Amino acid sequence: MIIHDISLTVTPKLPTWPGDPKVELERVEKIEDGANANVSRLAIGVHTGTHVDAPFHFLSDGTTIETLPLDVLIGTVQVVDLGDAADLITADVLKSADLIHGVTRVLFKTRNSQFWARGETEFQTGFVGISADGAEFLVKQGIQLVGIDYLSIAPFKQSKPTHQILLNAKIVVLEGVNLSQIKAGVYQLVCLPLKLGGSDGAPARTVLIEQ
């Protein structure tokens, strides 16, 4: 069994969505200064790094992160490598993406993964996202969880349509996974967002298990 950690490391250098809080991670108690133990303080937005969106993120009456079903967040997942060609994941792109019949969880590897491989620390506006008709295609396919290798499942400045379609259909949205070292194929996904009461999202330690 091989465990692939596809979570982004949370540090103050991690890029965040424009307007979202920057990561603050600091030691407030230091052994070298005479403290009994090292103690750190963390301040981040709930959509920092590898994270899960709850329906409440884009739906005023949507459910919040602590209510998401664990049996969707854990289980068989297909990683689909779309290569460098697609700038937008449309329904037409998905029709030719060789999705396995009956798959309910899918992660899309795109040219976005190169940002993480290069260690980019600035937010990239030209990332690949899923179009509204692509989201509708996934709903019709019976997808229960969809993930992508940048900080939004939807294209920059086109957030609402894609998110609303997916979240209205109760599809779990996983964003900010690092697939730069992952090959296309079938894995076991373990994605556990922090159990934040009433929140529209939460960071999640996320791994793929390869048998």
N, C-alpha and C positions, 0 to 999 in steps of 0.2 A: 504494500500500500504506500503510495506517495501522496503527501499532502502539499498542495500548492496554496500558498497564502496570496490571495489576490487583493488584499486590503492595501490601501495607501497608508504610509506612515504619517501620523499626524505630528507636524512640527510647525513652528511659526513661519517656515518657508513654503508650506503647502499653499498652492493657489486656492483662492476661494472665489465664489461667485461675486461679481461686482455689486457692491453695496452690502454684502453680508459681512458679519464680524470676522476680523482676522483672528488667527489662532494665537492665543496667549497661553504659554506654558512656562511657568517659572517656579523655582524652589523658593518657598517662603520660610522654611526652617532648614538650617544647614548645620551638619555635624561639625564642619570645620570652623564654624562660628560659635560652637559651644552647645548647639541644640542636641537633644537626646536622640533625634532621628531626622533623616531627610524627609521633608514634607513639601509636596508641590501643589500648585494651584493651576487649574485648567479652565479657560474660558473660550468657548467656541459656539458657532451656530450649529443647529441640529442638522444642517445639510452640508456639513464639512466632510471632505474626503470621501471615502467609501460609505455610502449611507442609503437608507431606505426612505422613500416617500410614503406617507400615509395619505389616504383619500382627502383628509382635512387640509392638506397642503393647497389644493386647488378647488375643493368643494366645501362650501360653507357649512353644509350639513353632513360632511363626510366623517368617517370613523377615524380615530387617532391611533398612533403607532402601537400602543400596548395591546391593541385588540387584534392585530394582524395574526392570521393563523400560522402556527409553527409548522404544520404539515405542508404548507406551501413554501415556507422559507428553507426547508430541509428536504432534499430528495434529488432524484435524477434530473440532470440538466444537460442541454446540448449547447456547446460553444460553437458558434458559427463564425467563420473567418470570412469577412467580406472584402479583405484586401484593401488596396489603396484606391480602388477605382470609384467607389461610391462616395459622393459628397452629401447625399441625402438618402436615407433608407425609406424608399417608397414601397407601395404595394407591388409594383413591378419588380423591384429589386428582391423583395421577399419571395415572390413567386418562383424565382430562379435560385433561391438560396439553399435548396436541398434540406429544408426542415424535415426532420424525421416525423413520419405519420404518428400522431398520438402524443407527441412531445408536449409537455405542459409548462416547462421552464426553459428559457433560452437566454443566452448571453451573446451579445454581438461584439466581435472583435473587429475594429476598423483601424484606419490610419491614426485615430486618436491615441492608440496605444504607444505610438512613437513619441508622443509628448512625455509620457512617463518614462520610457526607455532613455530619453535624453535628459531627464531630470529637470524639465522646464518648471520654473517657479513663478512665471507670469501667467495670468489667465489667458487662455486662447479662445478667441471669439469664433474662429473658423472651424470649430469641431463638427464632426458628423453626428446628426441626430435622426430621429424617426419622424417622418411626415405624418400629417393627420390621416391620410389614406393608408399609410403603413400601419398606423395604430389600429385602424378599423380592420385591417386584414388580420392582425394578431388576435383581435377580439373574436373574429369569425373562426379562427383556427383553434379556439379554446385554450389559448395561452393563459396561465395563471400567474406567472412571474416573468418579467423581462428585465434584462440588465444591459448596460452599455458602459464603454470604457472612457467616458468623460463625465463631467459633473452635472449633465442634464440629459435626459432621454430625448428631449425635444431640441430642435435647432435654436440657436441664439436669437433672442427677440421674437420667437414664435412659440413661447412656452405653453400657452393655455390650451390650444386645440388638442395637441397630442396628449398632454397630461390629463385633461378632462375626459377624453375618450377612454384612456386606459384605466384611470381611477374610478370612473363611473361604472366600468365593467368589473370592478374589484380586482383588477390585475395588480399584483405587487410590483412596484417600480424600484429597481436597484440601480444606483448610479455611482459612478466613480470607481469602478473596478479596474484593476491593473491586469490586463491580459497580455502584456508585452512578451511574456515568457510562456504563454499557454498556446498549445496547438488545438486546432479544431478537433472536436470529438465529444464523447459522452463521459460525464463525470458525475460524482455525487456532490451536491452543493450543500454547504452548511453556512447559513447567513443569519446571524443573531443580532438584530438591532437592539440598542439599549432600551430597556423597558421604562420609557419616560411617560408618565401619566399625562394624557391630554395633549400630547405633542403632535405637530404636523410632520415630523420626521425624526430620524435618529441615526447617528453613526453606527456602523455595523462591522464587526470583525467577520470577514468572509473568506472561506476556503473552498477549494475544489479538491476532492479526493479521487485519485486515480488508482483503480484496482490493477 
